[in-house]
Amino acid sequence: MENALKLRLVDRQAKGTTLTYFGELIAKTAEPIAEQLARVNRLADGLRSEGGNLPVRLSATEFVISDVLAPALPALWTQGVDFPVHLQSQADVVSLAGRDADIAVRMSRPEGASLIMRKLPPLHLGFFAARAYLDKRQPSDIDLVRERLIIYDDSYGRLPELIWMEEMGLRTSVALRTGSTRALMTAAISGAGIALLPVAIAQREQELVQVPTTHAPPPRNPWLIVHRDLQHQPSIRVVHNWVLSTFAALVSGGN
């Protein structure tokens, strides 16, 4: 593009690239064109789906894919689904406009006028320890300040529960941080420490016991997102409604 326009659009440096002033102007002008091309692709996909079975691609974090949606797939199959479903485990925010995915579940409210957003039921968090870790101690007798705590890292930004932990004076008790809920779960089951976990998921594990706190951690607030141009496509609606019912059943069973 630089050769065609005879303009330098990108500054190339050792630590990365940035747009030049001209590059920013060109990108801003081209953005509506890119969106129109994406709309053409979405329309074409919708038209093709009327005569074929195109996959529905659902993007979410590893935890949502493996521990929330995957176990609920039988409920989706019973609806007579005749199209493939791709569950994409992705930590990064995907572009629905660019067709990186058709539907997304995210733990923070996204921005975009072309997006249809639905707030899902909150996921409550709590501390859980293995019975072997407690070693006959009663959960109510546990002082978290004196324990090994296993919590989320800041892969997804400054999560409310991380701020809450600092306010509760628990920062110095942290022994492990990770962005993986599955890693937190397996570490807790192995007896490595007391993990901060989604209550509805941790309660499935018989080996884990919830450790009460004087103040509950703030819940996670997931959002279900679909592009406005795709919301009425039959296959998208089926998966969209399945996600809604799955989260409703998860939370109602976890409280």
Contacts in CASP RR format, 6 or more apart in sequence:
PFRMAT RR
TARGET T0000
AUTHOR 0000-0000-0000
METHOD contacts of the structure
MODEL  1
MENALKLRLVDRQAKGTTLTYFGELIAKTAEPIAEQLARVNRLADGLRSE
GGNLPVRLSATEFVISDVLAPALPALWTQGVDFPVHLQSQADVVSLAGRD
ADIAVRMSRPEGASLIMRKLPPLHLGFFAARAYLDKRQPSDIDLVRERLI
IYDDSYGRLPELIWMEEMGLRTSVALRTGSTRALMTAAISGAGIALLPVA
IAQREQELVQVPTTHAPPPRNPWLIVHRDLQHQPSIRVVHNWVLSTFAAL
VSGGN
1 9 0 8 1.000
1 26 0 8 1.000
2 8 0 8 1.000
2 9 0 8 1.000
2 10 0 8 1.000
5 26 0 8 1.000
7 22 0 8 1.000
7 23 0 8 1.000
7 26 0 8 1.000
8 20 0 8 1.000
8 22 0 8 1.000
9 19 0 8 1.000
9 20 0 8 1.000
9 22 0 8 1.000
9 23 0 8 1.000
9 26 0 8 1.000
10 17 0 8 1.000
10 18 0 8 1.000
10 19 0 8 1.000
10 20 0 8 1.000
10 23 0 8 1.000
11 17 0 8 1.000
11 18 0 8 1.000
11 19 0 8 1.000
11 20 0 8 1.000
19 27 0 8 1.000
35 97 0 8 1.000
35 114 0 8 1.000
38 97 0 8 1.000
38 98 0 8 1.000
38 99 0 8 1.000
39 229 0 8 1.000
41 98 0 8 1.000
41 99 0 8 1.000
42 99 0 8 1.000
42 227 0 8 1.000
42 229 0 8 1.000
42 230 0 8 1.000
43 229 0 8 1.000
45 54 0 8 1.000
45 99 0 8 1.000
46 54 0 8 1.000
46 230 0 8 1.000
46 233 0 8 1.000
48 54 0 8 1.000
49 83 0 8 1.000
49 233 0 8 1.000
49 234 0 8 1.000
49 235 0 8 1.000
53 82 0 8 1.000
53 83 0 8 1.000
53 84 0 8 1.000
53 235 0 8 1.000
54 83 0 8 1.000
54 84 0 8 1.000
54 235 0 8 1.000
55 83 0 8 1.000
55 84 0 8 1.000
55 85 0 8 1.000
55 86 0 8 1.000
56 83 0 8 1.000
56 84 0 8 1.000
56 85 0 8 1.000
56 86 0 8 1.000
56 102 0 8 1.000
56 103 0 8 1.000
56 235 0 8 1.000
56 236 0 8 1.000
56 238 0 8 1.000
56 239 0 8 1.000
57 86 0 8 1.000
57 88 0 8 1.000
57 100 0 8 1.000
57 101 0 8 1.000
57 102 0 8 1.000
57 103 0 8 1.000
58 69 0 8 1.000
58 85 0 8 1.000
58 86 0 8 1.000
58 87 0 8 1.000
58 88 0 8 1.000
58 101 0 8 1.000
58 102 0 8 1.000
58 103 0 8 1.000
58 104 0 8 1.000
58 105 0 8 1.000
58 239 0 8 1.000
58 243 0 8 1.000
59 88 0 8 1.000
59 90 0 8 1.000
59 94 0 8 1.000
59 100 0 8 1.000
59 101 0 8 1.000
59 103 0 8 1.000
59 104 0 8 1.000
59 105 0 8 1.000
60 68 0 8 1.000
60 69 0 8 1.000
60 87 0 8 1.000
60 88 0 8 1.000
60 89 0 8 1.000
60 90 0 8 1.000
60 104 0 8 1.000
60 105 0 8 1.000
60 106 0 8 1.000
61 89 0 8 1.000
61 90 0 8 1.000
61 91 0 8 1.000
61 105 0 8 1.000
61 106 0 8 1.000
61 107 0 8 1.000
61 156 0 8 1.000
61 181 0 8 1.000
62 89 0 8 1.000
62 91 0 8 1.000
62 180 0 8 1.000
62 181 0 8 1.000
62 182 0 8 1.000
63 180 0 8 1.000
63 181 0 8 1.000
63 182 0 8 1.000
63 198 0 8 1.000
63 201 0 8 1.000
64 105 0 8 1.000
64 222 0 8 1.000
65 87 0 8 1.000
65 88 0 8 1.000
65 89 0 8 1.000
66 89 0 8 1.000
66 182 0 8 1.000
67 181 0 8 1.000
67 182 0 8 1.000
67 198 0 8 1.000
67 201 0 8 1.000
68 201 0 8 1.000
68 246 0 8 1.000
68 247 0 8 1.000
68 250 0 8 1.000
69 87 0 8 1.000
69 105 0 8 1.000
69 243 0 8 1.000
69 246 0 8 1.000
70 87 0 8 1.000
72 242 0 8 1.000
72 246 0 8 1.000
72 249 0 8 1.000
73 85 0 8 1.000
75 242 0 8 1.000
75 245 0 8 1.000
75 246 0 8 1.000
76 85 0 8 1.000
76 238 0 8 1.000
76 239 0 8 1.000
76 242 0 8 1.000
79 238 0 8 1.000
79 242 0 8 1.000
81 235 0 8 1.000
81 238 0 8 1.000
83 235 0 8 1.000
85 239 0 8 1.000
88 94 0 8 1.000
88 101 0 8 1.000
90 101 0 8 1.000
91 155 0 8 1.000
91 156 0 8 1.000
91 179 0 8 1.000
93 104 0 8 1.000
93 106 0 8 1.000
93 110 0 8 1.000
94 100 0 8 1.000
94 101 0 8 1.000
94 104 0 8 1.000
96 102 0 8 1.000
96 103 0 8 1.000
96 104 0 8 1.000
96 114 0 8 1.000
96 115 0 8 1.000
96 225 0 8 1.000
96 226 0 8 1.000
96 227 0 8 1.000
96 230 0 8 1.000
97 114 0 8 1.000
97 227 0 8 1.000
102 226 0 8 1.000
102 227 0 8 1.000
102 230 0 8 1.000
102 236 0 8 1.000
102 239 0 8 1.000
103 224 0 8 1.000
103 225 0 8 1.000
103 226 0 8 1.000
103 236 0 8 1.000
103 239 0 8 1.000
103 240 0 8 1.000
103 243 0 8 1.000
104 110 0 8 1.000
104 224 0 8 1.000
104 225 0 8 1.000
104 226 0 8 1.000
105 120 0 8 1.000
105 222 0 8 1.000
105 223 0 8 1.000
105 224 0 8 1.000
105 225 0 8 1.000
105 243 0 8 1.000
106 222 0 8 1.000
106 223 0 8 1.000
106 225 0 8 1.000
107 156 0 8 1.000
107 220 0 8 1.000
107 221 0 8 1.000
107 222 0 8 1.000
107 223 0 8 1.000
108 156 0 8 1.000
108 221 0 8 1.000
108 223 0 8 1.000
109 117 0 8 1.000
109 119 0 8 1.000
109 221 0 8 1.000
109 223 0 8 1.000
110 117 0 8 1.000
110 223 0 8 1.000
110 225 0 8 1.000
114 227 0 8 1.000
114 228 0 8 1.000
114 229 0 8 1.000
115 225 0 8 1.000
115 226 0 8 1.000
115 227 0 8 1.000
115 228 0 8 1.000
116 225 0 8 1.000
116 226 0 8 1.000
116 227 0 8 1.000
116 228 0 8 1.000
116 231 0 8 1.000
117 223 0 8 1.000
117 224 0 8 1.000
117 225 0 8 1.000
118 223 0 8 1.000
118 224 0 8 1.000
118 225 0 8 1.000
118 244 0 8 1.000
119 221 0 8 1.000
119 222 0 8 1.000
119 223 0 8 1.000
119 224 0 8 1.000
120 221 0 8 1.000
120 222 0 8 1.000
120 223 0 8 1.000
120 224 0 8 1.000
120 243 0 8 1.000
120 244 0 8 1.000
120 247 0 8 1.000
121 247 0 8 1.000
121 248 0 8 1.000
121 250 0 8 1.000
121 251 0 8 1.000
121 252 0 8 1.000
122 219 0 8 1.000
122 220 0 8 1.000
122 221 0 8 1.000
122 222 0 8 1.000
122 251 0 8 1.000
123 198 0 8 1.000
123 199 0 8 1.000
123 200 0 8 1.000
123 219 0 8 1.000
123 220 0 8 1.000
123 221 0 8 1.000
123 222 0 8 1.000
123 250 0 8 1.000
123 251 0 8 1.000
124 198 0 8 1.000
124 199 0 8 1.000
124 200 0 8 1.000
124 216 0 8 1.000
124 219 0 8 1.000
124 251 0 8 1.000
124 254 0 8 1.000
124 255 0 8 1.000
125 161 0 8 1.000
125 196 0 8 1.000
125 197 0 8 1.000
125 198 0 8 1.000
125 199 0 8 1.000
125 216 0 8 1.000
125 217 0 8 1.000
125 218 0 8 1.000
125 219 0 8 1.000
125 220 0 8 1.000
126 196 0 8 1.000
126 197 0 8 1.000
126 198 0 8 1.000
126 199 0 8 1.000
126 202 0 8 1.000
126 210 0 8 1.000
126 211 0 8 1.000
126 213 0 8 1.000
126 216 0 8 1.000
126 217 0 8 1.000
127 144 0 8 1.000
127 149 0 8 1.000
127 194 0 8 1.000
127 195 0 8 1.000
127 196 0 8 1.000
127 197 0 8 1.000
127 210 0 8 1.000
127 211 0 8 1.000
127 213 0 8 1.000
128 188 0 8 1.000
128 194 0 8 1.000
128 195 0 8 1.000
128 197 0 8 1.000
128 202 0 8 1.000
128 205 0 8 1.000
128 208 0 8 1.000
128 209 0 8 1.000
128 210 0 8 1.000
128 211 0 8 1.000
129 139 0 8 1.000
129 142 0 8 1.000
129 147 0 8 1.000
129 188 0 8 1.000
129 191 0 8 1.000
129 193 0 8 1.000
129 194 0 8 1.000
129 195 0 8 1.000
129 208 0 8 1.000
129 209 0 8 1.000
129 211 0 8 1.000
130 188 0 8 1.000
130 189 0 8 1.000
130 190 0 8 1.000
130 191 0 8 1.000
130 193 0 8 1.000
130 207 0 8 1.000
130 208 0 8 1.000
130 209 0 8 1.000
131 207 0 8 1.000
131 208 0 8 1.000
131 209 0 8 1.000
132 191 0 8 1.000
132 207 0 8 1.000
133 188 0 8 1.000
133 191 0 8 1.000
133 192 0 8 1.000
133 193 0 8 1.000
133 194 0 8 1.000
134 142 0 8 1.000
134 209 0 8 1.000
139 209 0 8 1.000
139 210 0 8 1.000
139 211 0 8 1.000
139 212 0 8 1.000
140 212 0 8 1.000
142 194 0 8 1.000
142 211 0 8 1.000
144 168 0 8 1.000
144 170 0 8 1.000
144 173 0 8 1.000
144 194 0 8 1.000
144 211 0 8 1.000
144 213 0 8 1.000
145 169 0 8 1.000
145 170 0 8 1.000
145 172 0 8 1.000
145 173 0 8 1.000
146 173 0 8 1.000
147 173 0 8 1.000
147 193 0 8 1.000
147 194 0 8 1.000
148 173 0 8 1.000
148 175 0 8 1.000
148 176 0 8 1.000
148 192 0 8 1.000
148 193 0 8 1.000
148 194 0 8 1.000
149 165 0 8 1.000
149 170 0 8 1.000
149 173 0 8 1.000
149 174 0 8 1.000
149 175 0 8 1.000
149 176 0 8 1.000
149 193 0 8 1.000
149 194 0 8 1.000
149 195 0 8 1.000
149 196 0 8 1.000
150 174 0 8 1.000
150 175 0 8 1.000
150 176 0 8 1.000
150 177 0 8 1.000
150 178 0 8 1.000
150 184 0 8 1.000
150 187 0 8 1.000
150 188 0 8 1.000
150 192 0 8 1.000
150 193 0 8 1.000
150 194 0 8 1.000
150 195 0 8 1.000
150 196 0 8 1.000
151 161 0 8 1.000
151 162 0 8 1.000
151 165 0 8 1.000
151 174 0 8 1.000
151 176 0 8 1.000
151 177 0 8 1.000
151 184 0 8 1.000
151 195 0 8 1.000
151 196 0 8 1.000
152 159 0 8 1.000
152 161 0 8 1.000
152 162 0 8 1.000
152 177 0 8 1.000
152 178 0 8 1.000
152 179 0 8 1.000
152 181 0 8 1.000
152 184 0 8 1.000
152 196 0 8 1.000
153 177 0 8 1.000
153 178 0 8 1.000
153 179 0 8 1.000
154 162 0 8 1.000
155 179 0 8 1.000
156 179 0 8 1.000
159 220 0 8 1.000
160 217 0 8 1.000
160 218 0 8 1.000
161 196 0 8 1.000
161 217 0 8 1.000
161 218 0 8 1.000
161 220 0 8 1.000
164 215 0 8 1.000
164 217 0 8 1.000
164 218 0 8 1.000
165 171 0 8 1.000
165 174 0 8 1.000
165 196 0 8 1.000
165 217 0 8 1.000
168 213 0 8 1.000
168 215 0 8 1.000
175 192 0 8 1.000
175 193 0 8 1.000
176 187 0 8 1.000
176 192 0 8 1.000
176 193 0 8 1.000
178 184 0 8 1.000
178 187 0 8 1.000
181 197 0 8 1.000
181 198 0 8 1.000
181 201 0 8 1.000
184 195 0 8 1.000
184 196 0 8 1.000
184 197 0 8 1.000
185 195 0 8 1.000
185 197 0 8 1.000
185 201 0 8 1.000
185 202 0 8 1.000
185 205 0 8 1.000
187 193 0 8 1.000
187 195 0 8 1.000
188 194 0 8 1.000
188 195 0 8 1.000
188 197 0 8 1.000
188 202 0 8 1.000
188 208 0 8 1.000
189 205 0 8 1.000
189 207 0 8 1.000
189 208 0 8 1.000
194 211 0 8 1.000
195 202 0 8 1.000
196 217 0 8 1.000
197 208 0 8 1.000
198 220 0 8 1.000
199 210 0 8 1.000
199 254 0 8 1.000
199 255 0 8 1.000
200 250 0 8 1.000
200 251 0 8 1.000
200 253 0 8 1.000
200 254 0 8 1.000
200 255 0 8 1.000
202 208 0 8 1.000
202 210 0 8 1.000
203 210 0 8 1.000
203 254 0 8 1.000
222 247 0 8 1.000
224 240 0 8 1.000
224 243 0 8 1.000
224 244 0 8 1.000
224 247 0 8 1.000
226 236 0 8 1.000
226 240 0 8 1.000
230 236 0 8 1.000
231 237 0 8 1.000
231 240 0 8 1.000
END
